[in-house]
Every structure is written in structure tokens, then in C-alpha cells.
Amino acid sequence: MTADDLLRLPLPGKQTELIRGTLIVREPPGTWHGALAARLSARLTVFGEQGGLGMVFSQDTGFKIASQPDTVRAPDVAFIKEDRLHGIPDRGYAELAPDLVAEIVSPNDRPGEVLAKVADWLQAGTTLVWVIDPARRIARVYRSDGSESVLSEGDALDGEDLLPGFACRLDELLRRQGEG
């Protein structure tokens, strides 16, 4: 299957990705997953777009990150720097890797699948990958230079050199309405 085939595939209500030419179909994530993605997207949007730094892409936006065979991945949240936005077509999938990707671990995600996504993003050129694990209340940060770190609730996701000055405390991101 190709990225063009995926664009024309009628599977309403399903999440799809293309991994080295193989179609992957999943159920949509749960409601809490969507709330976390929206909360992080909002914070990144305010910081990045108002500062003229780039644009945020919401949950399940497809990016073609490899060809022959095609790979189209869809992160939970993505950010692309302003100077790279010219590569976003009006139709179809952008053939580029976002500068920043956030993946939120769902209860049914298998660790190997999550690590495969991280590897695909980094190999395609993503600078910074945040993997947020709400069940364990941690986040793992993967960088293009090969370094990694683990954040606990009191720590903050940091924009590092990509989004200097951006910080989002993990406990605030994971806080449910009504919690202290």
C-alpha cells in the first residue's frame, strides 16, 4: 500500500497508519487520551504560534516519513518550525518529519510498538520526541543525538533548543479537572 492509497481508504472512525507499506488500523484512543493531547496542543500552540516559532498539528495528522515502501505516521501532537512550513501541502501528507512529536501512551499500547514509533520519528529527522505515560505518570524524552531522559510528575517537558523557554509541568498536564 502507498501513502496515496491510504488517503483514499474509507475507514471512518478508525485510526490508520502505514508502516513500511503495511496498513495498521486501530480503534480511536480513549477520551482521557484526547484530553491530554488537546491540553498539550493548546499549550504548544500558544507558545509556538504566538511567538512566530512554528505550527502545531493535532492528533492523528499524517506525515509521510519514508518512501518505497511508504510510511505514514500520525503522532498525538506535532510541531514544525516556521522555516519548514513551506513543505506542508494543501492536500495529502507532508513528506517531512515534525521537529517535535508527542506520543501519549494508551492502555493497549505495547512497549515495543511505542519504541518503534520513537525510532521511526528519530530516523526520519525529528529532533525531540516526548512519550507521555499517564498510567505511570512519567514521560520519556528522546533526542536526535541519542540521549534520553525520564521525567517524573514534578518535572517539566522542556522545549530545549527547539522551543527555548517552553516548559509544561508533567503533573499539570496529567491533572484531571477537580483534582487539587
N, C-alpha and C positions, 0 to 999 in steps of 0.2 A: 504494500500500500504506500502511496505517496502523500505528501502534505496536501496536494490539490485534491486527492481522493477524500482525505479527512474533512476538508472544507465542505464537501458536498454530501457528506454522510448524514442521513436524517436519524438521529438518535436523541430526540427531545427528552430532557430530564436526566440525562446521563452525563458523566464527566468522561471525556476521552483524551487520550494522549497517543502519540505514535512513537514507539521506541524501536529504532533501527528497522523501520518498515512494518512492525507488528502493532496492530491496534490493541490498545488497552482500554477497557470500559469499566467504569466504577460507578457506584451509586454516589449521589451528591453527599458532601460532608454534612455532619450534624449542625444543628443551629448554633451551639456554642462556638464551634469552629468558625462559622461565618461571622459571628460577633467579634471574635478575636482578630480575624483578617480585616474586618471593617475598621476596628479601632486602630490597628497599626497603620492601615492605609490612610486613615484620616490624619494621623499624626505626621506621617511622612509627607503627605500632600501639603499640609500647612507649612511645614518646614522647607521642603524642596521646591514646590511650585511658587510659593510666595517669595522665596529667595532667588528665583530665577535659576535654580540649580539643575532642574530637570523635571521629569514627569513620572507619576506613579500609575501603575496599571493594576487593576483589581483582579480578584480571584478568578482563576481559570482563563486568563488571557494566554493564547498560544504563541509560542516563539519557536521558529524553526532553527534548531541549533546544530543540525548536521544534515548532510545530503548523501544520497546513494549508498545505503538506504537512508531515508529521511527519518529524522527525529524531531517531533514537535512536543515540547514540554509546556506545562501550564502551571506556574507557581501560584501560591496563595496570594502573594504580594510581590510586585516587582518595581524597580526604579531604574530609569535610564537617564543618564546625564544629558543636559541640554544640547551639547555639541554633537550628540549621536542621534537625536530625534529625527533627523532628515531620513533615516533609514526605516522609518515606520510607514508602510504603505497604507493607502486608504482601504484596500481590501486585502484579505489573506493574512498570512503570518509574516511578521517581521523576521528577516533572516539575520538575526543577531541575538546575542545573549544579553540579558539585562545586566547592568552594573551591580545591582543588589537584588537578591532574591530572598524572600522569607517563606519558609515552608512550616506549616503548623501540623504537628503530628496528630493524626486521628486515631481513635481507639483500635481500629482494624489495620492500621499501617504496620507492616513488618519492618524491623530494623534494617534488613538488607535492602529493601526497596527504597527506604529513605536515604541510605548511604549511596545507592546507585544514582538517585536524583542529584544528590550533592556532587558526586563525581561528574555527572553529565554537565551540570552547570559550570563547575570549575574548568573542566576540559574545554568547554565552549567559549570561555573567556569571562565569566562572571567573576568579579573581584571579591565579593563578600556574600556569604550565604548564612542566613540565620535559620536554625532549626529550633522551633519553639515547641516544647513538650508540655502541654498543660497538665497532663496527669501527674508527671513527676515534678512539675513547677520549676523546670530548668530550661535553659536554652544553650545550644551549642553553636559556636561561631566558627565557620570555616573560611579561610582566606586563600586567595590565589597563590600566595607564597608558600602554602603548605602548612602554615601554622593553624592551630585550633585552640579554642578555649571553651570552658564550661562556665555558664553564669547561673547563679542561684537567685532566689527571689529578691534579695537586697541589691543585686547588681542591675546594671542598665545595658540595654542594647545600645551600641555606640556606632555612630556613622563613620568613625575613624577618618581616614584621609578622603574618603569618598563624599561624605556629608559632614564636614567639620562642624562641630557644635551640636549635632543632633544626638540626643540621648532619650531613651524611653525605658523607664524602670520596669523591670520584668513583673514585679508584684503589682504595679499599677495596671499594666497590660492585662494581667490574669485576673484582676479583681472583678468579682461579679457584683452587679448592682445590689445594694443593700448590705454588702459586707463593709466592715469598718475600714 
